[in-house]
Amino acid sequence: MKPIIVTASTMLELSELIAGTSAVAVPHVGHLQVYRARYCDRDLVIAATGIGKVNAACATTLLLERFGAKMLINTGCGGAFPGCGLGIGDLAVAQSESFADEGVQTPNGWHSLELIGIPVFQEGGRRFFNTFPLDPDLARGAGERALELGFAAVSGPFLTVSTCSGSADQGEELLRRFQGVCENMEGGAVAQVALQYAVPLLEVRGISNLVEDRDLARWDLKLAVSRAQSFLLSYLEHPKL
Ligand SMILES: O=C(O)c1cccc(C(=O)CC[C@H]2O[C@@H](n3cnc4c(=O)[nH]cnc43)[C@H](O)[C@@H]2O)c1
């Protein structure tokens, strides 16, 4: 039976999940830190990808080639766009992922990859430039489960960036490009690989900060990653596959 693969960029974002599922280390999976568990009659593979799109895409590809998967889950922390209803410690569930800073910077401003006309992926007549859909049933199921469990949760589009927005102005610029509730640095890359391998993806992040003028005193990484993992431990008891 193929496992469910759970990824995040750092071990901090996975340590409670590893402890809560009694996962054990799997050696020699390339450069990755990988763990395996049998949890509620399901096989899990849990792995830290490293930060950013390149790490996330490489790791997801390696994991899918090595283990296969019936479902991918990408988790960790993320920044909430002001006004979307998310606060620090809340959960964000991705309905789509967009590469929000890949494109062309012209004298007239930023344009998406559509200006170049070369999609990052195409399949069956569909061309994907900056935006990838995530599995709608998984997103709906996880959003509903989060609310049932008493988490504050908002579902919506996620934006993946190479440069973490450290100013409110930059956040507003990104929202002029794409709708978004949550900014992160890996999800779009995982979504692209998931689409290429036809594996359904769920992305759930705990909110560690708002996308605003950078003030680390207002961040709460520990609360964010703890809430996301606490949710996943409950969700994985009965995932909606
Ligand atoms: O600005 C800093 O000094 C700083 C210190 C600690 C952590 C960061 C991060 O940006 C964490 C990046 C990491 O967490 C995700 N993340 C969390 N919040 C955001 C955000 O507002 N924008 C983009 N990514 C965010 C991201 O997926 C990375 O894995 C910065």
The ligand as an SDF file (V2000), in Angstrom:
LIG
                    3D

 30 33  0  0  0  0  0  0  0  0999 V2000
   12.7920   37.4870    8.5340 O   0  0  0  0  0  0  0  0  0  0  0  0
   13.4030   36.7280    9.3180 C   0  0  0  0  0  0  0  0  0  0  0  0
   14.4390   37.0450    9.9120 O   0  0  0  0  0  0  0  0  0  0  0  0
   12.8720   35.3630    9.5400 C   0  0  0  0  0  0  0  0  0  0  0  0
   13.1500   34.6920   10.7230 C   0  0  0  0  0  0  0  0  0  0  0  0
   12.6160   33.4100   10.9230 C   0  0  0  0  0  0  0  0  0  0  0  0
   11.8610   32.8120    9.9170 C   0  0  0  0  0  0  0  0  0  0  0  0
   11.6240   33.5310    8.7650 C   0  0  0  0  0  0  0  0  0  0  0  0
   10.8460   32.9800    7.6890 C   0  0  0  0  0  0  0  0  0  0  0  0
   10.5310   33.6240    6.7250 O   0  0  0  0  0  0  0  0  0  0  0  0
   10.4070   31.5800    7.7620 C   0  0  0  0  0  0  0  0  0  0  0  0
   10.3510   31.0130    6.3830 C   0  0  0  0  0  0  0  0  0  0  0  0
    9.7490   29.6410    6.4430 C   0  0  0  0  0  0  0  0  0  0  0  0
    8.4680   29.7080    7.0340 O   0  0  0  0  0  0  0  0  0  0  0  0
    7.4790   29.8720    6.0370 C   0  0  0  0  0  0  0  0  0  0  0  0
    6.9680   31.2320    6.2340 N   0  0  0  0  0  0  0  0  0  0  0  0
    6.4530   31.6670    7.3900 C   0  0  0  0  0  0  0  0  0  0  0  0
    6.0060   32.9050    7.2600 N   0  0  0  0  0  0  0  0  0  0  0  0
    6.2300   33.2830    5.9940 C   0  0  0  0  0  0  0  0  0  0  0  0
    5.9660   34.4860    5.2870 C   0  0  0  0  0  0  0  0  0  0  0  0
    5.3980   35.4740    5.8000 O   0  0  0  0  0  0  0  0  0  0  0  0
    6.3550   34.5360    3.9870 N   0  0  0  0  0  0  0  0  0  0  0  0
    6.9480   33.4840    3.3990 C   0  0  0  0  0  0  0  0  0  0  0  0
    7.2150   32.3250    4.0440 N   0  0  0  0  0  0  0  0  0  0  0  0
    6.8480   32.2220    5.3310 C   0  0  0  0  0  0  0  0  0  0  0  0
    8.1580   29.5810    4.7090 C   0  0  0  0  0  0  0  0  0  0  0  0
    7.4410   28.6090    4.0110 O   0  0  0  0  0  0  0  0  0  0  0  0
    9.5520   29.0910    5.0790 C   0  0  0  0  0  0  0  0  0  0  0  0
    9.6000   27.6840    5.1460 O   0  0  0  0  0  0  0  0  0  0  0  0
   12.1180   34.8030    8.5630 C   0  0  0  0  0  0  0  0  0  0  0  0
  1  2  2  0
  2  3  1  0
  2  4  1  0
  4  5  1  0
  4 30  2  0
  5  6  2  0
  6  7  1  0
  7  8  2  0
  8  9  1  0
  8 30  1  0
  9 10  2  0
  9 11  1  0
 11 12  1  0
 12 13  1  0
 13 14  1  0
 13 28  1  0
 14 15  1  0
 15 16  1  0
 15 26  1  0
 16 17  1  0
 16 25  1  0
 17 18  2  0
 18 19  1  0
 19 20  1  0
 19 25  2  0
 20 21  2  0
 20 22  1  0
 22 23  1  0
 23 24  2  0
 24 25  1  0
 26 27  1  0
 26 28  1  0
 28 29  1  0
M  END
$$$$
